[in-house]
């Protein structure tokens, strides 16, 4: 009986583990150990936290995309000017260019940080950093 329960549990874990890699686009938090560690590059993991409220997104490369994107979205950013200065200093330290507008057609062959202001009622207080690698 215990072997059947254990086998069932192992199958569920295996299905969950494999399914992580077939999700076309995902949102996750730092506490989501598997997604955070597999899909978040060090450039995004180590980015200065300009707000206590943030989450991550991953968009894989595909037919209409030349590269995958890792995104960290900060919300309820107090002083956006100071936040931009902090992000610019971080990008400069890594020698990665930072641009303030994003378009999938503008994808580069090099690593680039894109900083995008939120729009709409909720997202207006948010700042997204998109990292294309």
MODELLER restraints for C-alpha pairs under 7 A, 6 or more apart:
rsr = mdl.restraints
at = mdl.atoms
rsr.add(forms.Gaussian(group=physical.xy_distance, feature=features.Distance(at['CA:24:A'], at['CA:59:A']), mean=6.89, stdev=0.5))
rsr.add(forms.Gaussian(group=physical.xy_distance, feature=features.Distance(at['CA:24:A'], at['CA:60:A']), mean=6.50, stdev=0.5))
rsr.add(forms.Gaussian(group=physical.xy_distance, feature=features.Distance(at['CA:25:A'], at['CA:58:A']), mean=5.75, stdev=0.5))
rsr.add(forms.Gaussian(group=physical.xy_distance, feature=features.Distance(at['CA:25:A'], at['CA:59:A']), mean=4.86, stdev=0.5))
rsr.add(forms.Gaussian(group=physical.xy_distance, feature=features.Distance(at['CA:25:A'], at['CA:60:A']), mean=6.65, stdev=0.5))
rsr.add(forms.Gaussian(group=physical.xy_distance, feature=features.Distance(at['CA:26:A'], at['CA:57:A']), mean=5.56, stdev=0.5))
rsr.add(forms.Gaussian(group=physical.xy_distance, feature=features.Distance(at['CA:26:A'], at['CA:58:A']), mean=5.41, stdev=0.5))
rsr.add(forms.Gaussian(group=physical.xy_distance, feature=features.Distance(at['CA:26:A'], at['CA:59:A']), mean=6.91, stdev=0.5))
rsr.add(forms.Gaussian(group=physical.xy_distance, feature=features.Distance(at['CA:27:A'], at['CA:56:A']), mean=5.67, stdev=0.5))
rsr.add(forms.Gaussian(group=physical.xy_distance, feature=features.Distance(at['CA:27:A'], at['CA:57:A']), mean=4.39, stdev=0.5))
rsr.add(forms.Gaussian(group=physical.xy_distance, feature=features.Distance(at['CA:27:A'], at['CA:58:A']), mean=6.65, stdev=0.5))
rsr.add(forms.Gaussian(group=physical.xy_distance, feature=features.Distance(at['CA:28:A'], at['CA:55:A']), mean=6.07, stdev=0.5))
rsr.add(forms.Gaussian(group=physical.xy_distance, feature=features.Distance(at['CA:28:A'], at['CA:56:A']), mean=5.27, stdev=0.5))
rsr.add(forms.Gaussian(group=physical.xy_distance, feature=features.Distance(at['CA:28:A'], at['CA:57:A']), mean=6.26, stdev=0.5))
rsr.add(forms.Gaussian(group=physical.xy_distance, feature=features.Distance(at['CA:29:A'], at['CA:55:A']), mean=4.98, stdev=0.5))
rsr.add(forms.Gaussian(group=physical.xy_distance, feature=features.Distance(at['CA:29:A'], at['CA:56:A']), mean=5.84, stdev=0.5))
rsr.add(forms.Gaussian(group=physical.xy_distance, feature=features.Distance(at['CA:30:A'], at['CA:36:A']), mean=5.70, stdev=0.5))
rsr.add(forms.Gaussian(group=physical.xy_distance, feature=features.Distance(at['CA:39:A'], at['CA:58:A']), mean=6.74, stdev=0.5))
rsr.add(forms.Gaussian(group=physical.xy_distance, feature=features.Distance(at['CA:40:A'], at['CA:70:A']), mean=6.44, stdev=0.5))
rsr.add(forms.Gaussian(group=physical.xy_distance, feature=features.Distance(at['CA:47:A'], at['CA:90:A']), mean=6.99, stdev=0.5))
rsr.add(forms.Gaussian(group=physical.xy_distance, feature=features.Distance(at['CA:50:A'], at['CA:74:A']), mean=6.94, stdev=0.5))
rsr.add(forms.Gaussian(group=physical.xy_distance, feature=features.Distance(at['CA:50:A'], at['CA:77:A']), mean=6.68, stdev=0.5))
rsr.add(forms.Gaussian(group=physical.xy_distance, feature=features.Distance(at['CA:50:A'], at['CA:83:A']), mean=5.76, stdev=0.5))
rsr.add(forms.Gaussian(group=physical.xy_distance, feature=features.Distance(at['CA:51:A'], at['CA:74:A']), mean=5.84, stdev=0.5))
rsr.add(forms.Gaussian(group=physical.xy_distance, feature=features.Distance(at['CA:51:A'], at['CA:75:A']), mean=6.60, stdev=0.5))
rsr.add(forms.Gaussian(group=physical.xy_distance, feature=features.Distance(at['CA:51:A'], at['CA:76:A']), mean=6.67, stdev=0.5))
rsr.add(forms.Gaussian(group=physical.xy_distance, feature=features.Distance(at['CA:51:A'], at['CA:77:A']), mean=5.47, stdev=0.5))
rsr.add(forms.Gaussian(group=physical.xy_distance, feature=features.Distance(at['CA:53:A'], at['CA:74:A']), mean=5.90, stdev=0.5))
rsr.add(forms.Gaussian(group=physical.xy_distance, feature=features.Distance(at['CA:53:A'], at['CA:75:A']), mean=5.50, stdev=0.5))
rsr.add(forms.Gaussian(group=physical.xy_distance, feature=features.Distance(at['CA:53:A'], at['CA:76:A']), mean=6.78, stdev=0.5))
rsr.add(forms.Gaussian(group=physical.xy_distance, feature=features.Distance(at['CA:54:A'], at['CA:72:A']), mean=6.79, stdev=0.5))
rsr.add(forms.Gaussian(group=physical.xy_distance, feature=features.Distance(at['CA:54:A'], at['CA:73:A']), mean=5.41, stdev=0.5))
rsr.add(forms.Gaussian(group=physical.xy_distance, feature=features.Distance(at['CA:54:A'], at['CA:74:A']), mean=4.35, stdev=0.5))
rsr.add(forms.Gaussian(group=physical.xy_distance, feature=features.Distance(at['CA:54:A'], at['CA:75:A']), mean=5.99, stdev=0.5))
rsr.add(forms.Gaussian(group=physical.xy_distance, feature=features.Distance(at['CA:55:A'], at['CA:72:A']), mean=5.77, stdev=0.5))
rsr.add(forms.Gaussian(group=physical.xy_distance, feature=features.Distance(at['CA:55:A'], at['CA:73:A']), mean=5.54, stdev=0.5))
rsr.add(forms.Gaussian(group=physical.xy_distance, feature=features.Distance(at['CA:55:A'], at['CA:74:A']), mean=6.90, stdev=0.5))
rsr.add(forms.Gaussian(group=physical.xy_distance, feature=features.Distance(at['CA:56:A'], at['CA:71:A']), mean=5.53, stdev=0.5))
rsr.add(forms.Gaussian(group=physical.xy_distance, feature=features.Distance(at['CA:56:A'], at['CA:72:A']), mean=4.49, stdev=0.5))
rsr.add(forms.Gaussian(group=physical.xy_distance, feature=features.Distance(at['CA:56:A'], at['CA:73:A']), mean=6.26, stdev=0.5))
rsr.add(forms.Gaussian(group=physical.xy_distance, feature=features.Distance(at['CA:57:A'], at['CA:70:A']), mean=5.94, stdev=0.5))
rsr.add(forms.Gaussian(group=physical.xy_distance, feature=features.Distance(at['CA:57:A'], at['CA:71:A']), mean=4.89, stdev=0.5))
rsr.add(forms.Gaussian(group=physical.xy_distance, feature=features.Distance(at['CA:57:A'], at['CA:72:A']), mean=6.34, stdev=0.5))
rsr.add(forms.Gaussian(group=physical.xy_distance, feature=features.Distance(at['CA:58:A'], at['CA:69:A']), mean=5.90, stdev=0.5))
rsr.add(forms.Gaussian(group=physical.xy_distance, feature=features.Distance(at['CA:58:A'], at['CA:70:A']), mean=4.77, stdev=0.5))
rsr.add(forms.Gaussian(group=physical.xy_distance, feature=features.Distance(at['CA:58:A'], at['CA:71:A']), mean=6.21, stdev=0.5))
rsr.add(forms.Gaussian(group=physical.xy_distance, feature=features.Distance(at['CA:59:A'], at['CA:68:A']), mean=5.61, stdev=0.5))
rsr.add(forms.Gaussian(group=physical.xy_distance, feature=features.Distance(at['CA:59:A'], at['CA:69:A']), mean=5.13, stdev=0.5))
rsr.add(forms.Gaussian(group=physical.xy_distance, feature=features.Distance(at['CA:59:A'], at['CA:70:A']), mean=6.52, stdev=0.5))
rsr.add(forms.Gaussian(group=physical.xy_distance, feature=features.Distance(at['CA:60:A'], at['CA:68:A']), mean=4.30, stdev=0.5))
rsr.add(forms.Gaussian(group=physical.xy_distance, feature=features.Distance(at['CA:60:A'], at['CA:69:A']), mean=6.42, stdev=0.5))
rsr.add(forms.Gaussian(group=physical.xy_distance, feature=features.Distance(at['CA:61:A'], at['CA:67:A']), mean=4.63, stdev=0.5))
rsr.add(forms.Gaussian(group=physical.xy_distance, feature=features.Distance(at['CA:61:A'], at['CA:68:A']), mean=4.25, stdev=0.5))
rsr.add(forms.Gaussian(group=physical.xy_distance, feature=features.Distance(at['CA:65:A'], at['CA:104:A']), mean=6.90, stdev=0.5))
rsr.add(forms.Gaussian(group=physical.xy_distance, feature=features.Distance(at['CA:67:A'], at['CA:132:A']), mean=6.44, stdev=0.5))
rsr.add(forms.Gaussian(group=physical.xy_distance, feature=features.Distance(at['CA:67:A'], at['CA:133:A']), mean=6.44, stdev=0.5))
rsr.add(forms.Gaussian(group=physical.xy_distance, feature=features.Distance(at['CA:68:A'], at['CA:132:A']), mean=6.11, stdev=0.5))
rsr.add(forms.Gaussian(group=physical.xy_distance, feature=features.Distance(at['CA:68:A'], at['CA:133:A']), mean=6.70, stdev=0.5))
rsr.add(forms.Gaussian(group=physical.xy_distance, feature=features.Distance(at['CA:69:A'], at['CA:130:A']), mean=6.39, stdev=0.5))
rsr.add(forms.Gaussian(group=physical.xy_distance, feature=features.Distance(at['CA:69:A'], at['CA:131:A']), mean=5.52, stdev=0.5))
rsr.add(forms.Gaussian(group=physical.xy_distance, feature=features.Distance(at['CA:69:A'], at['CA:132:A']), mean=4.70, stdev=0.5))
rsr.add(forms.Gaussian(group=physical.xy_distance, feature=features.Distance(at['CA:69:A'], at['CA:133:A']), mean=6.95, stdev=0.5))
rsr.add(forms.Gaussian(group=physical.xy_distance, feature=features.Distance(at['CA:70:A'], at['CA:130:A']), mean=5.87, stdev=0.5))
rsr.add(forms.Gaussian(group=physical.xy_distance, feature=features.Distance(at['CA:70:A'], at['CA:131:A']), mean=5.19, stdev=0.5))
rsr.add(forms.Gaussian(group=physical.xy_distance, feature=features.Distance(at['CA:70:A'], at['CA:132:A']), mean=6.65, stdev=0.5))
rsr.add(forms.Gaussian(group=physical.xy_distance, feature=features.Distance(at['CA:71:A'], at['CA:128:A']), mean=6.73, stdev=0.5))
rsr.add(forms.Gaussian(group=physical.xy_distance, feature=features.Distance(at['CA:71:A'], at['CA:129:A']), mean=5.60, stdev=0.5))
rsr.add(forms.Gaussian(group=physical.xy_distance, feature=features.Distance(at['CA:71:A'], at['CA:130:A']), mean=4.46, stdev=0.5))
rsr.add(forms.Gaussian(group=physical.xy_distance, feature=features.Distance(at['CA:71:A'], at['CA:131:A']), mean=6.13, stdev=0.5))
rsr.add(forms.Gaussian(group=physical.xy_distance, feature=features.Distance(at['CA:72:A'], at['CA:128:A']), mean=5.78, stdev=0.5))
rsr.add(forms.Gaussian(group=physical.xy_distance, feature=features.Distance(at['CA:72:A'], at['CA:129:A']), mean=5.42, stdev=0.5))
rsr.add(forms.Gaussian(group=physical.xy_distance, feature=features.Distance(at['CA:72:A'], at['CA:130:A']), mean=6.75, stdev=0.5))
rsr.add(forms.Gaussian(group=physical.xy_distance, feature=features.Distance(at['CA:73:A'], at['CA:126:A']), mean=6.73, stdev=0.5))
rsr.add(forms.Gaussian(group=physical.xy_distance, feature=features.Distance(at['CA:73:A'], at['CA:127:A']), mean=5.85, stdev=0.5))
rsr.add(forms.Gaussian(group=physical.xy_distance, feature=features.Distance(at['CA:73:A'], at['CA:128:A']), mean=4.24, stdev=0.5))
rsr.add(forms.Gaussian(group=physical.xy_distance, feature=features.Distance(at['CA:73:A'], at['CA:129:A']), mean=6.38, stdev=0.5))
rsr.add(forms.Gaussian(group=physical.xy_distance, feature=features.Distance(at['CA:74:A'], at['CA:126:A']), mean=5.36, stdev=0.5))
rsr.add(forms.Gaussian(group=physical.xy_distance, feature=features.Distance(at['CA:74:A'], at['CA:127:A']), mean=5.22, stdev=0.5))
rsr.add(forms.Gaussian(group=physical.xy_distance, feature=features.Distance(at['CA:74:A'], at['CA:128:A']), mean=6.09, stdev=0.5))
rsr.add(forms.Gaussian(group=physical.xy_distance, feature=features.Distance(at['CA:75:A'], at['CA:125:A']), mean=5.68, stdev=0.5))
rsr.add(forms.Gaussian(group=physical.xy_distance, feature=features.Distance(at['CA:75:A'], at['CA:126:A']), mean=3.99, stdev=0.5))
rsr.add(forms.Gaussian(group=physical.xy_distance, feature=features.Distance(at['CA:75:A'], at['CA:127:A']), mean=6.42, stdev=0.5))
rsr.add(forms.Gaussian(group=physical.xy_distance, feature=features.Distance(at['CA:76:A'], at['CA:125:A']), mean=5.02, stdev=0.5))
rsr.add(forms.Gaussian(group=physical.xy_distance, feature=features.Distance(at['CA:76:A'], at['CA:126:A']), mean=5.94, stdev=0.5))
rsr.add(forms.Gaussian(group=physical.xy_distance, feature=features.Distance(at['CA:77:A'], at['CA:125:A']), mean=5.85, stdev=0.5))
rsr.add(forms.Gaussian(group=physical.xy_distance, feature=features.Distance(at['CA:77:A'], at['CA:126:A']), mean=6.12, stdev=0.5))
rsr.add(forms.Gaussian(group=physical.xy_distance, feature=features.Distance(at['CA:88:A'], at['CA:98:A']), mean=6.90, stdev=0.5))
rsr.add(forms.Gaussian(group=physical.xy_distance, feature=features.Distance(at['CA:91:A'], at['CA:97:A']), mean=6.53, stdev=0.5))
rsr.add(forms.Gaussian(group=physical.xy_distance, feature=features.Distance(at['CA:91:A'], at['CA:98:A']), mean=6.51, stdev=0.5))
rsr.add(forms.Gaussian(group=physical.xy_distance, feature=features.Distance(at['CA:96:A'], at['CA:111:A']), mean=6.45, stdev=0.5))
rsr.add(forms.Gaussian(group=physical.xy_distance, feature=features.Distance(at['CA:96:A'], at['CA:112:A']), mean=5.85, stdev=0.5))
rsr.add(forms.Gaussian(group=physical.xy_distance, feature=features.Distance(at['CA:96:A'], at['CA:113:A']), mean=6.85, stdev=0.5))
rsr.add(forms.Gaussian(group=physical.xy_distance, feature=features.Distance(at['CA:97:A'], at['CA:112:A']), mean=5.38, stdev=0.5))
rsr.add(forms.Gaussian(group=physical.xy_distance, feature=features.Distance(at['CA:97:A'], at['CA:113:A']), mean=6.23, stdev=0.5))
rsr.add(forms.Gaussian(group=physical.xy_distance, feature=features.Distance(at['CA:98:A'], at['CA:112:A']), mean=6.09, stdev=0.5))
rsr.add(forms.Gaussian(group=physical.xy_distance, feature=features.Distance(at['CA:98:A'], at['CA:113:A']), mean=4.70, stdev=0.5))
rsr.add(forms.Gaussian(group=physical.xy_distance, feature=features.Distance(at['CA:98:A'], at['CA:114:A']), mean=5.66, stdev=0.5))
rsr.add(forms.Gaussian(group=physical.xy_distance, feature=features.Distance(at['CA:99:A'], at['CA:113:A']), mean=6.31, stdev=0.5))
rsr.add(forms.Gaussian(group=physical.xy_distance, feature=features.Distance(at['CA:99:A'], at['CA:114:A']), mean=4.79, stdev=0.5))
rsr.add(forms.Gaussian(group=physical.xy_distance, feature=features.Distance(at['CA:99:A'], at['CA:115:A']), mean=6.24, stdev=0.5))
rsr.add(forms.Gaussian(group=physical.xy_distance, feature=features.Distance(at['CA:100:A'], at['CA:114:A']), mean=5.62, stdev=0.5))
rsr.add(forms.Gaussian(group=physical.xy_distance, feature=features.Distance(at['CA:100:A'], at['CA:115:A']), mean=4.85, stdev=0.5))
rsr.add(forms.Gaussian(group=physical.xy_distance, feature=features.Distance(at['CA:100:A'], at['CA:116:A']), mean=5.98, stdev=0.5))
rsr.add(forms.Gaussian(group=physical.xy_distance, feature=features.Distance(at['CA:101:A'], at['CA:114:A']), mean=6.28, stdev=0.5))
rsr.add(forms.Gaussian(group=physical.xy_distance, feature=features.Distance(at['CA:101:A'], at['CA:115:A']), mean=6.54, stdev=0.5))
rsr.add(forms.Gaussian(group=physical.xy_distance, feature=features.Distance(at['CA:101:A'], at['CA:116:A']), mean=5.97, stdev=0.5))
rsr.add(forms.Gaussian(group=physical.xy_distance, feature=features.Distance(at['CA:102:A'], at['CA:114:A']), mean=6.05, stdev=0.5))
rsr.add(forms.Gaussian(group=physical.xy_distance, feature=features.Distance(at['CA:102:A'], at['CA:116:A']), mean=6.95, stdev=0.5))
rsr.add(forms.Gaussian(group=physical.xy_distance, feature=features.Distance(at['CA:110:A'], at['CA:133:A']), mean=6.54, stdev=0.5))
rsr.add(forms.Gaussian(group=physical.xy_distance, feature=features.Distance(at['CA:111:A'], at['CA:132:A']), mean=5.57, stdev=0.5))
rsr.add(forms.Gaussian(group=physical.xy_distance, feature=features.Distance(at['CA:111:A'], at['CA:133:A']), mean=4.47, stdev=0.5))
rsr.add(forms.Gaussian(group=physical.xy_distance, feature=features.Distance(at['CA:112:A'], at['CA:131:A']), mean=5.83, stdev=0.5))
rsr.add(forms.Gaussian(group=physical.xy_distance, feature=features.Distance(at['CA:112:A'], at['CA:132:A']), mean=5.55, stdev=0.5))
rsr.add(forms.Gaussian(group=physical.xy_distance, feature=features.Distance(at['CA:112:A'], at['CA:133:A']), mean=6.84, stdev=0.5))
rsr.add(forms.Gaussian(group=physical.xy_distance, feature=features.Distance(at['CA:113:A'], at['CA:129:A']), mean=6.46, stdev=0.5))
rsr.add(forms.Gaussian(group=physical.xy_distance, feature=features.Distance(at['CA:113:A'], at['CA:130:A']), mean=5.64, stdev=0.5))
rsr.add(forms.Gaussian(group=physical.xy_distance, feature=features.Distance(at['CA:113:A'], at['CA:131:A']), mean=4.71, stdev=0.5))
rsr.add(forms.Gaussian(group=physical.xy_distance, feature=features.Distance(at['CA:113:A'], at['CA:132:A']), mean=6.74, stdev=0.5))
rsr.add(forms.Gaussian(group=physical.xy_distance, feature=features.Distance(at['CA:114:A'], at['CA:129:A']), mean=5.56, stdev=0.5))
rsr.add(forms.Gaussian(group=physical.xy_distance, feature=features.Distance(at['CA:114:A'], at['CA:130:A']), mean=4.95, stdev=0.5))
rsr.add(forms.Gaussian(group=physical.xy_distance, feature=features.Distance(at['CA:114:A'], at['CA:131:A']), mean=6.44, stdev=0.5))
rsr.add(forms.Gaussian(group=physical.xy_distance, feature=features.Distance(at['CA:115:A'], at['CA:127:A']), mean=6.92, stdev=0.5))
rsr.add(forms.Gaussian(group=physical.xy_distance, feature=features.Distance(at['CA:115:A'], at['CA:128:A']), mean=5.73, stdev=0.5))
rsr.add(forms.Gaussian(group=physical.xy_distance, feature=features.Distance(at['CA:115:A'], at['CA:129:A']), mean=4.67, stdev=0.5))
rsr.add(forms.Gaussian(group=physical.xy_distance, feature=features.Distance(at['CA:115:A'], at['CA:130:A']), mean=6.46, stdev=0.5))
rsr.add(forms.Gaussian(group=physical.xy_distance, feature=features.Distance(at['CA:116:A'], at['CA:127:A']), mean=5.84, stdev=0.5))
rsr.add(forms.Gaussian(group=physical.xy_distance, feature=features.Distance(at['CA:116:A'], at['CA:128:A']), mean=5.15, stdev=0.5))
rsr.add(forms.Gaussian(group=physical.xy_distance, feature=features.Distance(at['CA:116:A'], at['CA:129:A']), mean=6.46, stdev=0.5))
rsr.add(forms.Gaussian(group=physical.xy_distance, feature=features.Distance(at['CA:117:A'], at['CA:126:A']), mean=6.35, stdev=0.5))
rsr.add(forms.Gaussian(group=physical.xy_distance, feature=features.Distance(at['CA:117:A'], at['CA:127:A']), mean=4.91, stdev=0.5))
rsr.add(forms.Gaussian(group=physical.xy_distance, feature=features.Distance(at['CA:117:A'], at['CA:128:A']), mean=6.51, stdev=0.5))
rsr.add(forms.Gaussian(group=physical.xy_distance, feature=features.Distance(at['CA:118:A'], at['CA:124:A']), mean=4.54, stdev=0.5))
rsr.add(forms.Gaussian(group=physical.xy_distance, feature=features.Distance(at['CA:118:A'], at['CA:125:A']), mean=6.47, stdev=0.5))
rsr.add(forms.Gaussian(group=physical.xy_distance, feature=features.Distance(at['CA:118:A'], at['CA:126:A']), mean=4.99, stdev=0.5))
rsr.add(forms.Gaussian(group=physical.xy_distance, feature=features.Distance(at['CA:118:A'], at['CA:127:A']), mean=5.78, stdev=0.5))
